[in-house]
Amino acid sequence: MTIIHAVYSLLVVYLARSINRLQRIISDPYTRNHYRSCLYGDKGYIAGPLKRELTDKSV
């Protein structure tokens, strides 16, 4: 039972840290734009329409 509790505690800590990192990424405009451009590769082919669609959906 102690091993299960320890693993559960580690998982909770890991998830909390991950959520904290995501919140920092979302709150920083430079980082958010950097990751957004990494997601769909800004080559200019579909970047404009896809960016508008993602912005409309608040992604």
Sequence and secondary structure as in RCSB ss.txt:
>XXXX:A:sequence
MTIIHAVYSLLVVYLARSINRLQRIISDPYTRNHYRSCLYGDKGYIAGPLKRELTDKSV
>XXXX:A:secstr
 HHHHHHHHHHHHHHHHHHHHHHHHHH HHHHHHHHHHHHT SSSSHHHHHHHHHHTT 
